[in-house]
Amino acid sequence: MLHKKKGPPGNIHSQLQSAHTKVKKRLGQNFLIDENIRDTIIEAADLSAADIVLEVGPGVGILTEKLAERAGKVVAVELDESLAKRLKQKMAGHGNLDVIHADILHVDLKDIVGSSRSYKVVANIPYYITSPILHLFMHGELKPGLMVIMMQEEVAEDVTARPGKMNFLSVSMQIFSRPEIVCRVPAQSFYPPPKVDSAVVKFNMLTEAAISVKNMDEFLQFVHSGFAAPRKQLHNSLAIGLKKEPEEAGELLKLAKIDPQRRPGTLELAEWRDLYCISGGISC
């Protein structure tokens, strides 16, 4: 099987020059240049002519053209004004593509993808805003049907962790999805290469939340408190987060039939739910 080569950095240079711009470190710009990885992302998105795709951070458009070829409609949101303008010019022949110059964290998703809950997200996102972007789509009002996102490898490991190695991000992402690592991506697949390796994560969204609570924001705040000191035993970590005495936190854990000496990362989603309900004296 023939392997495609990574695009030469010179090609990126020429595209940036055409856009009258350069790599902006403050925006976390690392442009994907490996066509094999690009094709893997496209395949993972499982696109059809019926799909609406939201691409976050299209950059010079290595993914954008392939998305436009397969999806019914593509909305590409780019924060860099020069790149957004250049991408509009480059992709002018694709009538199913809208390029929007905006900050994805400050747009109304209904305004750009409509009210459909069947849209898909494809993104090679700046690593410094990974958590806010994940939270936007996972816990916002208009959740996508599927997400395929490039992120820092360490974060990908956190997102997909199983009980024993879970953290707050694992819990918050797995309430509404079943995430899986599609492939690992070496730093050399980007220009300029980041200081860390990356991974592509596919979020298979759930039709219903994995657990049911009356107030999801409050529940997440509670879980965050439980991970206040993740290396400590749970009764100590929970006490720190809830500002209680360890003995009091230990009693809550015993009522929930959870060993106080366990670590926060060992709990299943259902155990967090039970503990949350007991701590508030409510029926979930």
Secondary structure in CASP SS format (residue, H / E / C, confidence):
PFRMAT SS
TARGET T0000
AUTHOR 0000-0000-0000
METHOD secondary structure of the structure
MODEL  1
M C 1.00
L C 1.00
H C 1.00
K C 1.00
K C 1.00
K E 1.00
G C 1.00
P C 1.00
P H 1.00
G H 1.00
N H 1.00
I H 1.00
H H 1.00
S H 1.00
Q H 1.00
L H 1.00
Q H 1.00
S H 1.00
A C 1.00
H C 1.00
T C 1.00
K C 1.00
V C 1.00
K C 1.00
K H 1.00
R H 1.00
L H 1.00
G C 1.00
Q C 1.00
N C 1.00
F E 1.00
L E 1.00
I C 1.00
D E 1.00
E H 1.00
N H 1.00
I H 1.00
R H 1.00
D H 1.00
T H 1.00
I H 1.00
I H 1.00
E H 1.00
A H 1.00
A H 1.00
D C 1.00
L C 1.00
S C 1.00
A C 1.00
A C 1.00
D C 1.00
I E 1.00
V E 1.00
L E 1.00
E E 1.00
V E 1.00
G C 1.00
P C 1.00
G C 1.00
V C 1.00
G C 1.00
I C 1.00
L C 1.00
T H 1.00
E H 1.00
K H 1.00
L H 1.00
A H 1.00
E H 1.00
R H 1.00
A C 1.00
G C 1.00
K E 1.00
V E 1.00
V E 1.00
A E 1.00
V E 1.00
E E 1.00
L C 1.00
D C 1.00
E H 1.00
S H 1.00
L H 1.00
A H 1.00
K H 1.00
R H 1.00
L H 1.00
K H 1.00
Q H 1.00
K H 1.00
M C 1.00
A C 1.00
G C 1.00
H C 1.00
G C 1.00
N C 1.00
L E 1.00
D E 1.00
V E 1.00
I E 1.00
H E 1.00
A C 1.00
D C 1.00
I H 1.00
L H 1.00
H H 1.00
V C 1.00
D C 1.00
L H 1.00
K H 1.00
D H 1.00
I H 1.00
V H 1.00
G C 1.00
S C 1.00
S C 1.00
R C 1.00
S C 1.00
Y C 1.00
K E 1.00
V E 1.00
V E 1.00
A E 1.00
N E 1.00
I C 1.00
P C 1.00
Y H 1.00
Y H 1.00
I H 1.00
T H 1.00
S H 1.00
P H 1.00
I H 1.00
L H 1.00
H H 1.00
L H 1.00
F H 1.00
M H 1.00
H H 1.00
G C 1.00
E C 1.00
L C 1.00
K C 1.00
P C 1.00
G C 1.00
L E 1.00
M E 1.00
V E 1.00
I E 1.00
M E 1.00
M E 1.00
Q E 1.00
E H 1.00
E H 1.00
V H 1.00
A H 1.00
E H 1.00
D H 1.00
V H 1.00
T C 1.00
A C 1.00
R C 1.00
P C 1.00
G C 1.00
K C 1.00
M C 1.00
N C 1.00
F H 1.00
L H 1.00
S H 1.00
V H 1.00
S H 1.00
M H 1.00
Q H 1.00
I C 1.00
F C 1.00
S E 1.00
R E 1.00
P E 1.00
E E 1.00
I E 1.00
V E 1.00
C E 1.00
R E 1.00
V E 1.00
P C 1.00
A H 1.00
Q H 1.00
S H 1.00
F E 1.00
Y E 1.00
P C 1.00
P C 1.00
P C 1.00
K C 1.00
V C 1.00
D C 1.00
S E 1.00
A E 1.00
V E 1.00
V E 1.00
K E 1.00
F E 1.00
N E 1.00
M E 1.00
L C 1.00
T C 1.00
E C 1.00
A C 1.00
A C 1.00
I C 1.00
S C 1.00
V C 1.00
K C 1.00
N C 1.00
M H 1.00
D H 1.00
E H 1.00
F H 1.00
L H 1.00
Q H 1.00
F H 1.00
V H 1.00
H H 1.00
S H 1.00
G H 1.00
F C 1.00
A C 1.00
A C 1.00
P C 1.00
R C 1.00
K C 1.00
Q C 1.00
L H 1.00
H H 1.00
N H 1.00
S H 1.00
L H 1.00
A H 1.00
I H 1.00
G H 1.00
L H 1.00
K C 1.00
K C 1.00
E C 1.00
P H 1.00
E H 1.00
E H 1.00
A H 1.00
G H 1.00
E H 1.00
L H 1.00
L H 1.00
K H 1.00
L H 1.00
A C 1.00
K C 1.00
I C 1.00
D C 1.00
P C 1.00
Q C 1.00
R C 1.00
R C 1.00
P H 1.00
G H 1.00
T H 1.00
L C 1.00
E C 1.00
L H 1.00
A H 1.00
E H 1.00
W H 1.00
R H 1.00
D H 1.00
L H 1.00
Y H 1.00
C H 1.00
I H 1.00
S H 1.00
G H 1.00
G C 1.00
I C 1.00
S C 1.00
C C 1.00
END
